[in-house]
Amino acid sequence: MRTIAIVNQKGGCGKTTTAINLAALSAKRGASTLLVDMDPQSHCAAGLGIPEEAIEGGSTSVMRGEADAIDPAELCWEIGHRFHVLPSTVLLSVVEARTGEDSADVQARLGQFLARCRTRFDACFIDCPPALGVLTFAALRAASEAIIPVETGYFSLQGARRQWDTIEALIRRMGRSLPRWIVPTIHDPGSKLAAKILDTLSQEFEPCLAPLVIREHESLREAASLGQPVCDFDPGGSAERDFAALLDWLETLPRTDSPLSAIDEAPASRASEILGRLQKVRPEVPQPADRLAPLHSGETQPDHDGYGASLTSHGVRFRQPGRPDQIVAVCGDFNGWSTSATPLRWNAVHGHFEATVPLPPGTYRYQLVVDGRPGPDPFNGDTAAADGEEASTTSTLLVEPVPEQA
């Protein structure tokens, strides 16, 4: 059972909204899904129309050690087909204040409960409280990975690094690593400030920043007020598409026991370590095309706003047109042919996707990945294809050494 904790000690960043809508969409797609509320404020129940006075047990019973002899089905609410919720109550706050010799036992209880649920559910999403205490630590211990929603607002940016470092300290206490990703939320695509903050997040946290954003939508607030996930309130709407893109991206990530290392390590090392096994099972990549022209610094294609690949002083810049609701990445022999290791970021100011990859001189093969579908770069005429394998067509590029200054 894939278990994702949604964590940030700052309130108002979209944790509960993200947890509810990812879980609901996961169930809608056919996965048996459990949503666990670890917040004593019980916002998951409120957002899904569960009457507070009707909740008995739930995560409160689990964390108080009262659920060992109870069938997990008796503690969970069935919200819809394949969608169940383990709600919380205000009494969960008593557990948060608990200290003493049995604290390690308390921290392990959620993981033990979820272990009993593994044959019942395919996926689990845990909504953590806006605090980094016992409840959040228990959620991280039970999780296989974590999402950190960060609002693209000034004060959220100021605290993003502190959030990351604090969560990393909690993870070190567990004695194991945990893959974790920052997801920009409550994003206003029309705001220049939000665009600058998103760019700063990209520079600060790449490659642990999701290659997409959850935009601000009035439909999310309306759906919550009616006790519905947005996929039920406004099916096919822009809000559902944002969460669908996030879920699509999560599903492309490799499921491995070798988690991500800290963001301060080199992206290439991370890609080779985590995604090396993907390269082993990938079909042989075709040889470079014969008619290969080198990239030149500052070279652009005037008809296409410099789309394609071009050499800059910081590396090879990949730039592509698109829409902000798409997911665009580049995969190649420089990143183990991973479809998620090198995402292109949406530039709301200029209206295109872009990423700069530092590459040493040499010949490279690559593909664009748009919404999970790989293919050649339409703005690069140098391509190669394996015999009889049109799907493996790749684009090629040549990076020449930078000439020494006289």
Secondary structure, 3 states (H helix, E strand, C coil): CEEEEECCCCCCCCHHHHHHHHHHHHHHCCCCEEEEECCCCCHHHHHCCCCHHHCCCHHHHHHCCCCCCCCHHHHCEEEECCEEEECCCCCHHHHHCCCCCCHHHHHHHHHHHHHHCCCCCCEEEEECCCCCCHHHHHHHHHCCEEEEEEECCHHHHHHHHHHHHHHHHHHHHHCCCCCEEEEEECECCCCHHHHHHHHHHHHHHCCCECCCCCECCHHHHHHHHCCCCHHHHCCCCHHHHHHHHHHHHHHHCCCCCCCCCCCCCCHHHHHHHHHHHHHHHCCCCCCCCCCCCECCECCCCHHHCCCEEEEECCEEEEEECCCCCCCEEEEECCCCCCCCCCECEEECCCCEEEEEECCCCEEEEEEEEECCEEECCCCCCCEEEECCEEEEEEEEEEECCCCCCC
